Amino acid sequence: MDSPLNTAVPVLITCPLRMAAILAEEVAALGFPIIRQHPAGVETEATAVGAMQLNLHLRTGTRVLMRLTIGRANSPDDMYRLVNGVEWESLLPDNGYFSVISSVDTPSIDNTMYANMKCKDAIADRIRSRCGKRPDSGSDTSKAVVFLYWHGSFCSVYVDSSGEPLSKRGWRTMPFAAPMRENLAAAVIRSMRWNSASGLFINPMCGSGTLAIEAALMARNIPSVWARSNFGFMHLRGFSRNQWKSLRTNAEHTFCDVNPGQITATDISSRAIESARHNAEMAGVKDIIRFAKCDFAETPVPLGDGVVALNPEYGERLGIVEELEAEYRRIGDFFKQKCIGKFGYIFTGNLDLAKCVGLRPKRRIEFFNADIDCRLLEYEMYAGSKKRPSE
Ligand SMILES: C[S@@+](CC[C@H](N)C(=O)[O-])C[C@H]1O[C@@H](n2cnc3c(N)ncnc32)[C@H](O)[C@@H]1O
């Protein structure tokens, strides 16, 4: 059976809000056309092999969705007919398993679960009518995943080639308190003035090590999902394990050597350091990160170009705001006293606390951490910056 994904189909790559421009750069750098940029995604086109490549190499995307059909639906029956018209028998094994996830906002239906169920029936009925057997379905998203987007009378149906979101890299098996989502960490690093080939990356307050590990993966040119062994596309008909292996082999040929002193991660908590070390080992980059348990202000900052990046607590999930004011003041002092010649970065969701740093940011880059309005603040620490007017 020839898969409809052997020819290029429209692909929507989703990402958190405010990250689409960075994602678009990544997609274009991989050689895929940018058809449109949305607030939380990028449209391109790709075959099944292209989708595998996107899943392997993107660092900032969340899901690679391959569109199978698009149309109008003003009732559950309209949606059923639209979904039932897709050649599912060429995509999903009749003895396999699939789940449906959705974004539904239409007056035609007031219960998302009902929309998902109707969509599942349309798929399973189609396969049974062609193959005499219906695949299992349920809420487990670790196998084949179908994504239904139904807003107003506009309905699109995608196969989710990622399955689980790409932020799940497969290496953070020991999270510490309030870890950053991995693709957000990658986008934050991409926004820094950091030369991944040679620049120092110093990450005090590393927590579970997300920033340092993502940076180490970039420096070594290892795909962020290298440690992950399961993707949605692996559960589709026609999935070629050989093609996947050859994409991985090609990627492996471009891994780079990294100077062992390039990346440093420290934290005041020994449990955080234990978790960061463990996660770095899972990611295959433990050997290139120097870990130390210490107060952030004691972090060794060697001479040379590079960045010092902190994600301090900001009172949303961790820390008491009043106590944190003094910590932010100390970060300002640390930047001024120990980080001359570097770019300093603070990622925070509390802009009042950020003012306590007492330095004027050169750039303020907007992000969302889930639904928290956050900023990546950039400070250029050149000699004499102590004399700059404070905010
Ligand atoms: C918001 S968490 C960082 C999360 C991290 N970005 C991640 O993805 O896991 C803040 C971290 O700062 C650490 N921390 C708090 N006060 C510190 C201090 N004075 N010196 C060093 N680390 C500190 C905490 O132990 C915690 O791990």
The ligand as an SDF file (V2000), in Angstrom:
LIG
                    3D

 27 29  0  0  0  0  0  0  0  0999 V2000
   14.1750   27.9560   38.6770 C   0  0  0  0  0  0  0  0  0  0  0  0
   15.3710   26.7990   39.2040 S   0  0  0  0  0  0  0  0  0  0  0  0
   16.3060   26.5630   37.7380 C   0  0  0  0  0  0  0  0  0  0  0  0
   15.6570   25.5820   36.8350 C   0  0  0  0  0  0  0  0  0  0  0  0
   16.5270   25.1690   35.6660 C   0  0  0  0  0  0  0  0  0  0  0  0
   16.5840   26.1880   34.6520 N   0  0  0  0  0  0  0  0  0  0  0  0
   16.0150   23.8580   35.0780 C   0  0  0  0  0  0  0  0  0  0  0  0
   15.5990   23.8290   33.9220 O   0  0  0  0  0  0  0  0  0  0  0  0
   15.9990   22.8660   35.8030 O   0  0  0  0  0  0  0  0  0  0  0  0
   16.4450   27.7650   40.1710 C   0  0  0  0  0  0  0  0  0  0  0  0
   17.6170   27.0160   40.7490 C   0  0  0  0  0  0  0  0  0  0  0  0
   18.4190   27.9640   41.4640 O   0  0  0  0  0  0  0  0  0  0  0  0
   19.0230   27.2960   42.5480 C   0  0  0  0  0  0  0  0  0  0  0  0
   19.4520   28.3290   43.5230 N   0  0  0  0  0  0  0  0  0  0  0  0
   18.6760   29.0860   44.3460 C   0  0  0  0  0  0  0  0  0  0  0  0
   19.4430   29.9350   45.0430 N   0  0  0  0  0  0  0  0  0  0  0  0
   20.7270   29.7270   44.6660 C   0  0  0  0  0  0  0  0  0  0  0  0
   21.9690   30.3180   45.0170 C   0  0  0  0  0  0  0  0  0  0  0  0
   22.0570   31.2860   45.9210 N   0  0  0  0  0  0  0  0  0  0  0  0
   23.0910   29.8810   44.4010 N   0  0  0  0  0  0  0  0  0  0  0  0
   23.0180   28.8730   43.4910 C   0  0  0  0  0  0  0  0  0  0  0  0
   21.8510   28.2750   43.1250 N   0  0  0  0  0  0  0  0  0  0  0  0
   20.7360   28.7010   43.7010 C   0  0  0  0  0  0  0  0  0  0  0  0
   17.9590   26.3620   43.0610 C   0  0  0  0  0  0  0  0  0  0  0  0
   18.5610   25.2950   43.7870 O   0  0  0  0  0  0  0  0  0  0  0  0
   17.2900   25.9220   41.7430 C   0  0  0  0  0  0  0  0  0  0  0  0
   17.8710   24.7190   41.3000 O   0  0  0  0  0  0  0  0  0  0  0  0
  1  2  1  0
  2  3  1  0
  2 10  1  0
  3  4  1  0
  4  5  1  0
  5  6  1  0
  5  7  1  0
  7  8  2  0
  7  9  1  0
 10 11  1  0
 11 12  1  0
 11 26  1  0
 12 13  1  0
 13 14  1  0
 13 24  1  0
 14 15  1  0
 14 23  1  0
 15 16  2  0
 16 17  1  0
 17 18  1  0
 17 23  2  0
 18 19  1  0
 18 20  2  0
 20 21  1  0
 21 22  2  0
 22 23  1  0
 24 25  1  0
 24 26  1  0
 26 27  1  0
M  CHG  2   2   1   9  -1
M  END
$$$$
